[in-house]
Amino acid sequence: MPVRIGGGGPRRSLFFNRFRHSEIAGPFLAKEACRLEKLALLYWTSNVSPRTVTKLRISIVQYLNTAPLVWGFTNGPLRGKYDLSFTVPSQCADDLRSGKADIAIIPAIEYQRIEDLVILPDMAIASKRQVRSLLIIAKKPIEQVRRFALDASSCSTQTLTRILCAEKWKIAPQFFEAPPDLPAMLNQAEAVLLIGDPALRIAVGIERESWPGAEGQIICQAAALGITSVETLYVYDVVGEWRSLTGLPAVLAMWTARRDVATPEVAADFLASRDFGLSRVTEICFDAARELELPQRTLESYLRHNIDFSLDEENRRGLELYFTHAAKLGLIPQSKPVEWAATKAEAVKL
């Protein structure tokens, strides 16, 4: 049976999409969420003057790999302290850039493109070796690709892909952005980049119908993904390829804040929310398994083994090298130094 891969725009998660309106109106003001096993979320609206905002506004990626970072805000003791909105990675960066958000989890590369930000320390969405939710899928071996469709939801992984093409595979394809719809993308290109939960669904779906090719390459029957224009597809894990090139992990997204709101209390709250979420991965994946229609154990393995939620020394070295490569290729201006938000001596315990 072909893997269900969907089409059109990003598919909102159960965590981030079930709510009913309350009587309150205002930008980033609380709405009453319907409670699905203690699930209560906030979402953003923008229909009154910004002067009514009283809480810090947070823009959040709506993928599964973000859920542990925000579980303390959505399902824990910090619920209601901040006003939350959920979207795709590229929009999180735009929200912070435009002033619609005070804090956002943004694609790592966007830290270099937005002025006057600091990074909340010790936490990130990173991956040490294989991530499974960032995939390049090609109709031919990647070294032969000349036209490349990039998931428009992505920023950091687009940059990683361009670096890999230039530095590892020594190709210079024509790149263009497209909505994350695999069949439509492959109709226009020889290779595509897909990110997030749609990519994870593909990675899981082809596990039993694929075999290893050249180093780092997985080959699968195209029919398994509903593709009929070719017989086989070549699949590459973006983080695996980055690790092969550099020997370092990839930092994909980070919490960043406007300098004037990045207090030690804020940093402590975000660390506490992450730690709360990491202690409840089983609960998170129980809900996610129903929404994503994937086995709970598979999702737990993904969050525990494919995603790293720290900014440890190795991850920081990977981040710095990523910025260096991006600057070398002209994808960002000269790399600016990383600035960290101030922290308390001890994080809050939830």
Secondary structure by P-SEA (a helix, b strand, c coil): cccccccccccccccccbbbbcccccccccccccccccccbbbbbccccccccccbbbbbbccccccccccccccccccccbbbbbbcaaaaaaaaaacccccccccccccccccccccccccccccccccccbbbbcccccccccbbbccccccaaaaaaaaaaccccccccccccccccaaaaaacccbbbbbcaaaaaaaaaacccccccccccccccccccccccccbbbbbcaaaaaaaacccccccbbbbcccccccaaaaaaaaaaaaaaaacaaaaaaaaaaaacccaaaaaaaaaccccccccaaaaaaaaaaaaaaaaacccccccbbbbcccccccccc
